[in-house]
Amino acid sequence: MKCTVISDERGKIIAIGPAPGPVESSDGAGPALWHEILPLEGQTSQIVDVPDDLLNDAEQLANLHQTHRLHGDKVETVDGLATG
């Protein structure tokens, strides 16, 4: 699934969220709102494909910043840090 990944200059994942786009209001009234996660100074934001198995596992997702890094346009496992 395409997600926004915020990382530091070394690729350490700081935040992950949905790709930018419109979101309908909860009551369905009015125009759709736009959501987007923005990086702070010294951080980068990229839209990348994150494997569904990571997104569907709450424990892996909670530890993503420890077990994975953003490398180029991919979220990759950091050797020796993954918990299996």
The first five atom37 places (N, CA, C, CB, O) and aatype in JSON, in Angstrom:
{
  "aatype": [12, 11, 4, 16, 19, 9, 15, 3, 6, 1, 7, 11, 9, 9, 0, 9, 7, 14, 0, 14, 7, 14, 19, 6, 15, 15, 3, 7, 0, 7, 14, 0, 10, 17, 8, 6, 9, 10, 14, 10, 6, 7, 5, 16, 15, 5, 9, 19, 3, 19, 14, 3, 3, 10, 10, 2, 3, 0, 6, 5, 10, 0, 2, 10, 8, 5, 16, 8, 1, 10, 8, 7, 3, 11, 19, 6, 16, 19, 3, 7, 10, 0, 16, 7],
  "atom_mask": [
    [1, 1, 1, 1, 1],
    [1, 1, 1, 1, 1],
    [1, 1, 1, 1, 1],
    [1, 1, 1, 1, 1],
    [1, 1, 1, 1, 1],
    [1, 1, 1, 1, 1],
    [1, 1, 1, 1, 1],
    [1, 1, 1, 1, 1],
    [1, 1, 1, 1, 1],
    [1, 1, 1, 1, 1],
    [1, 1, 1, 0, 1],
    [1, 1, 1, 1, 1],
    [1, 1, 1, 1, 1],
    [1, 1, 1, 1, 1],
    [1, 1, 1, 1, 1],
    [1, 1, 1, 1, 1],
    [1, 1, 1, 0, 1],
    [1, 1, 1, 1, 1],
    [1, 1, 1, 1, 1],
    [1, 1, 1, 1, 1],
    [1, 1, 1, 0, 1],
    [1, 1, 1, 1, 1],
    [1, 1, 1, 1, 1],
    [1, 1, 1, 1, 1],
    [1, 1, 1, 1, 1],
    [1, 1, 1, 1, 1],
    [1, 1, 1, 1, 1],
    [1, 1, 1, 0, 1],
    [1, 1, 1, 1, 1],
    [1, 1, 1, 0, 1],
    [1, 1, 1, 1, 1],
    [1, 1, 1, 1, 1],
    [1, 1, 1, 1, 1],
    [1, 1, 1, 1, 1],
    [1, 1, 1, 1, 1],
    [1, 1, 1, 1, 1],
    [1, 1, 1, 1, 1],
    [1, 1, 1, 1, 1],
    [1, 1, 1, 1, 1],
    [1, 1, 1, 1, 1],
    [1, 1, 1, 1, 1],
    [1, 1, 1, 0, 1],
    [1, 1, 1, 1, 1],
    [1, 1, 1, 1, 1],
    [1, 1, 1, 1, 1],
    [1, 1, 1, 1, 1],
    [1, 1, 1, 1, 1],
    [1, 1, 1, 1, 1],
    [1, 1, 1, 1, 1],
    [1, 1, 1, 1, 1],
    [1, 1, 1, 1, 1],
    [1, 1, 1, 1, 1],
    [1, 1, 1, 1, 1],
    [1, 1, 1, 1, 1],
    [1, 1, 1, 1, 1],
    [1, 1, 1, 1, 1],
    [1, 1, 1, 1, 1],
    [1, 1, 1, 1, 1],
    [1, 1, 1, 1, 1],
    [1, 1, 1, 1, 1],
    [1, 1, 1, 1, 1],
    [1, 1, 1, 1, 1],
    [1, 1, 1, 1, 1],
    [1, 1, 1, 1, 1],
    [1, 1, 1, 1, 1],
    [1, 1, 1, 1, 1],
    [1, 1, 1, 1, 1],
    [1, 1, 1, 1, 1],
    [1, 1, 1, 1, 1],
    [1, 1, 1, 1, 1],
    [1, 1, 1, 1, 1],
    [1, 1, 1, 0, 1],
    [1, 1, 1, 1, 1],
    [1, 1, 1, 1, 1],
    [1, 1, 1, 1, 1],
    [1, 1, 1, 1, 1],
    [1, 1, 1, 1, 1],
    [1, 1, 1, 1, 1],
    [1, 1, 1, 1, 1],
    [1, 1, 1, 0, 1],
    [1, 1, 1, 1, 1],
    [1, 1, 1, 1, 1],
    [1, 1, 1, 1, 1],
    [1, 1, 1, 0, 1]
  ],
  "atom_positions": [
    [[0.85, -1.16, 0.0], [0.0, 0.0, 0.0], [0.9, 1.24, 0.0], [-0.97, -0.01, 1.22], [1.92, 1.27, 0.69]],
    [[0.53, 2.23, -0.76], [1.27, 3.48, -0.79], [1.02, 4.26, 0.49], [0.86, 4.32, -2.03], [-0.12, 4.5, 0.88]],
    [[2.1, 4.64, 1.15], [2.03, 5.39, 2.41], [3.02, 6.54, 2.38], [2.31, 4.46, 3.62], [3.99, 6.52, 1.62]],
    [[2.77, 7.53, 3.21], [3.74, 8.59, 3.44], [4.66, 8.11, 4.55], [3.05, 9.94, 3.81], [4.19, 7.68, 5.61]],
    [[5.96, 8.18, 4.3], [6.94, 7.82, 5.32], [7.82, 9.04, 5.57], [7.81, 6.57, 4.88], [8.42, 9.58, 4.64]],
    [[7.89, 9.47, 6.83], [8.75, 10.57, 7.25], [9.99, 9.95, 7.87], [8.01, 11.54, 8.25], [9.89, 9.06, 8.72]],
    [[11.17, 10.42, 7.43], [12.41, 9.87, 7.96], [13.43, 10.98, 8.19], [12.98, 8.81, 7.0], [13.27, 12.1, 7.69]],
    [[14.47, 10.65, 8.95], [15.57, 11.59, 9.11], [16.57, 11.38, 7.97], [16.26, 11.42, 10.5], [16.33, 10.58, 7.07]],
    [[17.68, 12.1, 8.02], [18.65, 12.04, 6.92], [19.34, 10.67, 6.8], [19.7, 13.11, 7.11], [19.91, 10.37, 5.75]],
    [[19.3, 9.85, 7.83], [19.88, 8.51, 7.79], [18.87, 7.43, 7.41], [20.49, 8.16, 9.12], [19.22, 6.26, 7.31]],
    [[17.61, 7.83, 7.19], [16.58, 6.88, 6.82], [15.81, 6.31, 7.98], [0.0, 0.0, 0.0], [14.95, 5.46, 7.78]],
    [[16.09, 6.77, 9.22], [15.33, 6.28, 10.38], [13.89, 6.75, 10.25], [15.96, 6.79, 11.72], [13.62, 7.94, 10.06]],
    [[12.97, 5.82, 10.34], [11.55, 6.11, 10.18], [11.03, 6.82, 11.43], [10.74, 4.82, 9.91], [11.18, 6.32, 12.55]],
    [[10.43, 7.98, 11.21], [9.9, 8.79, 12.29], [8.38, 8.68, 12.35], [10.32, 10.26, 12.12], [7.8, 8.63, 13.43]],
    [[7.74, 8.63, 11.19], [6.28, 8.55, 11.14], [5.86, 7.86, 9.85], [5.64, 9.96, 11.24], [6.57, 7.88, 8.85]],
    [[4.69, 7.26, 9.89], [4.11, 6.63, 8.71], [2.61, 6.88, 8.73], [4.43, 5.09, 8.68], [1.98, 6.85, 9.79]],
    [[2.07, 7.14, 7.58], [0.64, 7.41, 7.5], [0.15, 7.24, 6.08], [0.0, 0.0, 0.0], [0.91, 6.86, 5.19]],
    [[-1.11, 7.52, 5.86], [-1.67, 7.35, 4.52], [-1.05, 8.33, 3.52], [-3.19, 7.53, 4.55], [-0.57, 9.39, 3.9]],
    [[-1.08, 7.96, 2.26], [-0.63, 8.87, 1.2], [-1.57, 10.07, 1.18], [-0.6, 8.16, -0.19], [-2.74, 9.94, 1.54]],
    [[-1.08, 11.23, 0.76], [-1.93, 12.42, 0.72], [-3.16, 12.18, -0.16], [-1.15, 13.62, 0.2], [-3.1, 11.46, -1.16]],
    [[-4.25, 12.79, 0.23], [-5.45, 12.66, -0.58], [-6.68, 13.18, 0.13], [0.0, 0.0, 0.0], [-6.61, 13.57, 1.29]],
    [[-7.79, 13.17, -0.57], [-9.03, 13.67, 0.02], [-9.62, 12.66, 1.01], [-10.04, 13.98, -1.07], [-9.47, 11.44, 0.85]],
    [[-10.28, 13.18, 2.01], [-10.95, 12.37, 3.02], [-12.36, 12.92, 3.18], [-10.17, 12.36, 4.4], [-12.54, 14.1, 3.48]],
    [[-13.34, 12.07, 2.99], [-14.73, 12.49, 3.17], [-14.98, 12.79, 4.64], [-15.72, 11.39, 2.66], [-14.38, 12.16, 5.52]],
    [[-15.85, 13.74, 4.92], [-16.2, 14.04, 6.3], [-16.94, 12.85, 6.91], [-17.06, 15.33, 6.38], [-17.55, 12.07, 6.19]],
    [[-16.88, 12.72, 8.22], [-17.47, 11.56, 8.88], [-18.98, 11.49, 8.71], [-17.13, 11.57, 10.35], [-19.55, 10.4, 8.7]],
    [[-19.63, 12.62, 8.56], [-21.09, 12.59, 8.38], [-21.5, 12.63, 6.9], [-21.72, 13.76, 9.12], [-22.68, 12.6, 6.58]],
    [[-20.51, 12.71, 6.01], [-20.79, 12.69, 4.58], [-21.27, 14.01, 4.03], [0.0, 0.0, 0.0], [-21.57, 14.12, 2.84]],
    [[-21.35, 15.03, 4.87], [-21.81, 16.34, 4.41], [-20.61, 17.24, 4.1], [-22.72, 17.01, 5.48], [-19.56, 17.15, 4.73]],
    [[-20.8, 18.1, 3.13], [-19.75, 19.05, 2.81], [-18.67, 18.45, 1.93], [0.0, 0.0, 0.0], [-18.69, 17.26, 1.63]],
    [[-17.74, 19.29, 1.52], [-16.68, 18.82, 0.62], [-15.67, 17.95, 1.37], [-15.97, 20.01, -0.02], [-15.54, 18.01, 2.59]],
    [[-14.97, 17.14, 0.6], [-13.91, 16.31, 1.19], [-12.78, 17.21, 1.66], [-13.39, 15.26, 0.16], [-12.51, 18.26, 1.06]],
    [[-12.13, 16.8, 2.72], [-10.96, 17.51, 3.24], [-9.71, 16.87, 2.67], [-10.94, 17.49, 4.8], [-9.75, 15.73, 2.22]],
    [[-8.61, 17.59, 2.69], [-7.33, 17.06, 2.21], [-6.46, 16.75, 3.41], [-6.63, 18.06, 1.24], [-6.35, 17.59, 4.31]],
    [[-5.84, 15.59, 3.45], [-4.93, 15.26, 4.54], [-3.55, 15.0, 3.96], [-5.43, 14.04, 5.36], [-3.41, 14.47, 2.86]],
    [[-2.54, 15.38, 4.72], [-1.16, 15.16, 4.3], [-0.28, 15.28, 5.53], [-0.72, 16.17, 3.19], [-0.43, 16.2, 6.33]],
    [[0.67, 14.33, 5.68], [1.63, 14.38, 6.77], [2.86, 15.11, 6.25], [2.0, 12.93, 7.29], [3.42, 14.74, 5.22]],
    [[3.28, 16.16, 6.96], [4.4, 16.97, 6.5], [5.61, 16.79, 7.41], [4.0, 18.45, 6.42], [5.45, 16.68, 8.63]],
    [[6.8, 16.76, 6.83], [8.02, 16.61, 7.65], [8.4, 17.92, 8.33], [9.18, 16.12, 6.78], [8.05, 19.0, 7.86]],
    [[9.11, 17.79, 9.43], [9.69, 18.95, 10.09], [11.05, 19.25, 9.46], [9.82, 18.72, 11.63], [11.52, 18.48, 8.63]],
    [[11.66, 20.33, 9.86], [12.98, 20.68, 9.33], [13.98, 19.55, 9.62], [13.48, 22.01, 9.95], [14.03, 19.02, 10.73]],
    [[14.76, 19.19, 8.62], [15.74, 18.11, 8.75], [15.17, 16.73, 8.47], [0.0, 0.0, 0.0], [15.9, 15.74, 8.51]],
    [[13.88, 16.65, 8.18], [13.23, 15.38, 7.87], [12.8, 15.38, 6.41], [12.02, 15.13, 8.79], [12.68, 16.43, 5.79]],
    [[12.58, 14.19, 5.87], [12.09, 14.08, 4.5], [10.79, 13.29, 4.5], [13.14, 13.4, 3.59], [10.52, 12.49, 5.4]],
    [[10.0, 13.53, 3.48], [8.73, 12.84, 3.3], [8.74, 12.18, 1.94], [7.52, 13.81, 3.46], [9.05, 12.83, 0.93]],
    [[8.39, 10.91, 1.89], [8.31, 10.19, 0.62], [7.06, 9.34, 0.62], [9.57, 9.31, 0.39], [6.61, 8.85, 1.65]],
    [[6.5, 9.18, -0.57], [5.39, 8.26, -0.78], [6.02, 6.96, -1.28], [4.31, 8.84, -1.79], [6.62, 6.93, -2.36]],
    [[5.9, 5.9, -0.5], [6.51, 4.62, -0.86], [5.51, 3.49, -0.67], [7.78, 4.36, -0.01], [4.5, 3.64, 0.01]],
    [[5.8, 2.37, -1.29], [4.98, 1.17, -1.14], [5.45, 0.43, 0.11], [5.06, 0.26, -2.41], [6.59, -0.02, 0.17]],
    [[4.57, 0.3, 1.09], [4.88, -0.41, 2.33], [4.17, -1.76, 2.27], [4.44, 0.41, 3.6], [2.97, -1.82, 2.02]],
    [[4.91, -2.86, 2.51], [4.29, -4.19, 2.44], [3.08, -4.32, 3.37], [5.31, -5.26, 2.78], [3.12, -3.87, 4.52]],
    [[2.02, -4.94, 2.87], [0.8, -5.12, 3.65], [1.04, -5.89, 4.94], [-0.24, -5.83, 2.83], [0.37, -5.62, 5.94]],
    [[1.99, -6.85, 4.94], [2.23, -7.62, 6.16], [2.72, -6.72, 7.29], [3.25, -8.74, 5.9], [2.42, -6.99, 8.46]],
    [[3.46, -5.66, 6.99], [3.88, -4.71, 8.02], [2.71, -3.88, 8.51], [4.98, -3.79, 7.48], [2.57, -3.65, 9.71]],
    [[1.88, -3.43, 7.58], [0.75, -2.58, 7.94], [-0.33, -3.32, 8.71], [0.16, -1.96, 6.71], [-1.07, -2.71, 9.47]],
    [[-0.44, -4.63, 8.52], [-1.48, -5.42, 9.15], [-1.07, -6.05, 10.47], [-1.92, -6.5, 8.21], [-1.86, -6.76, 11.1]],
    [[0.16, -5.8, 10.9], [0.66, -6.36, 12.16], [0.97, -5.21, 13.11], [1.93, -7.26, 11.93], [1.97, -4.52, 12.94]],
    [[0.11, -5.01, 14.1], [0.24, -3.86, 15.0], [1.6, -3.84, 15.71], [-0.88, -3.88, 16.04], [2.18, -2.76, 15.87]],
    [[2.1, -4.98, 16.13], [3.39, -5.02, 16.83], [4.53, -4.63, 15.89], [3.64, -6.43, 17.41], [5.4, -3.84, 16.27]],
    [[4.54, -5.17, 14.68], [5.58, -4.8, 13.72], [5.5, -3.32, 13.37], [5.46, -5.65, 12.45], [6.53, -2.65, 13.25]],
    [[4.3, -2.81, 13.2], [4.11, -1.4, 12.87], [4.61, -0.51, 14.0], [2.63, -1.11, 12.57], [5.24, 0.52, 13.76]],
    [[4.34, -0.9, 15.24], [4.79, -0.11, 16.39], [6.31, -0.09, 16.5], [4.19, -0.68, 17.68], [6.88, 0.88, 17.02]],
    [[6.96, -1.13, 16.02], [8.42, -1.22, 16.11], [9.13, -0.91, 14.8], [8.81, -2.6, 16.56], [10.34, -1.11, 14.69]],
    [[8.4, -0.41, 13.82], [8.96, -0.15, 12.5], [10.18, 0.75, 12.55], [7.9, 0.47, 11.6], [11.14, 0.55, 11.8]],
    [[10.16, 1.73, 13.44], [11.3, 2.65, 13.55], [12.56, 1.96, 14.06], [10.94, 3.8, 14.48], [13.66, 2.48, 13.87]],
    [[12.42, 0.81, 14.69], [13.57, 0.07, 15.2], [14.03, -1.03, 14.25], [13.24, -0.53, 16.54], [15.21, -1.38, 14.24]],
    [[13.13, -1.57, 13.47], [13.45, -2.74, 12.65], [13.64, -2.44, 11.17], [12.38, -3.76, 12.8], [14.16, -3.28, 10.44]],
    [[13.22, -1.26, 10.73], [13.28, -0.92, 9.31], [13.83, 0.49, 9.11], [11.9, -1.04, 8.68], [13.79, 1.32, 10.02]],
    [[14.34, 0.73, 7.93], [14.81, 2.05, 7.53], [14.26, 2.36, 6.15], [16.36, 2.13, 7.55], [13.95, 1.45, 5.37]],
    [[14.15, 3.63, 5.84], [13.8, 4.05, 4.5], [15.1, 4.15, 3.72], [13.01, 5.41, 4.51], [15.99, 4.92, 4.07]],
    [[15.2, 3.37, 2.66], [16.4, 3.35, 1.83], [15.97, 3.59, 0.39], [17.19, 2.0, 1.97], [15.37, 2.72, -0.24]],
    [[16.28, 4.77, -0.13], [15.79, 5.13, -1.46], [14.29, 5.26, -1.4], [0.0, 0.0, 0.0], [13.75, 6.06, -0.63]],
    [[13.6, 4.47, -2.21], [12.14, 4.52, -2.21], [11.54, 3.24, -1.64], [11.61, 4.76, -3.62], [10.43, 2.84, -2.02]],
    [[12.28, 2.58, -0.73], [11.8, 1.33, -0.14], [11.96, 1.33, 1.38], [12.54, 0.15, -0.74], [12.89, 1.92, 1.92]],
    [[11.06, 0.65, 2.04], [11.17, 0.39, 3.47], [11.87, -0.96, 3.58], [9.75, 0.4, 4.21], [11.34, -1.98, 3.14]],
    [[13.07, -0.97, 4.17], [13.88, -2.19, 4.23], [14.17, -2.59, 5.66], [15.18, -2.0, 3.47], [14.31, -1.74, 6.55]],
    [[14.27, -3.9, 5.88], [14.65, -4.44, 7.18], [16.1, -4.1, 7.46], [14.42, -5.97, 7.24], [16.96, -4.2, 6.58]],
    [[16.37, -3.69, 8.69], [17.74, -3.43, 9.11], [18.3, -4.74, 9.64], [17.8, -2.28, 10.2], [17.78, -5.29, 10.61]],
    [[19.36, -5.25, 9.02], [19.97, -6.51, 9.45], [20.34, -6.47, 10.93], [21.21, -6.81, 8.61], [20.94, -5.51, 11.41]],
    [[19.96, -7.53, 11.64], [20.3, -7.66, 13.03], [19.32, -6.97, 13.98], [0.0, 0.0, 0.0], [19.41, -7.18, 15.19]],
    [[18.4, -6.17, 13.46], [17.45, -5.48, 14.32], [16.05, -6.07, 14.27], [17.39, -4.03, 13.95], [15.29, -5.92, 15.22]],
    [[15.71, -6.74, 13.18], [14.36, -7.28, 13.04], [14.1, -8.34, 14.1], [14.15, -7.87, 11.63], [14.99, -9.11, 14.45]],
    [[12.88, -8.35, 14.6], [12.53, -9.31, 15.66], [11.93, -10.58, 15.1], [11.56, -8.68, 16.62], [11.4, -11.39, 15.86]],
    [[12.02, -10.77, 13.8], [11.53, -12.01, 13.19], [10.1, -11.99, 13.02], [0.0, 0.0, 0.0], [9.53, -12.96, 12.51]]
  ]
}
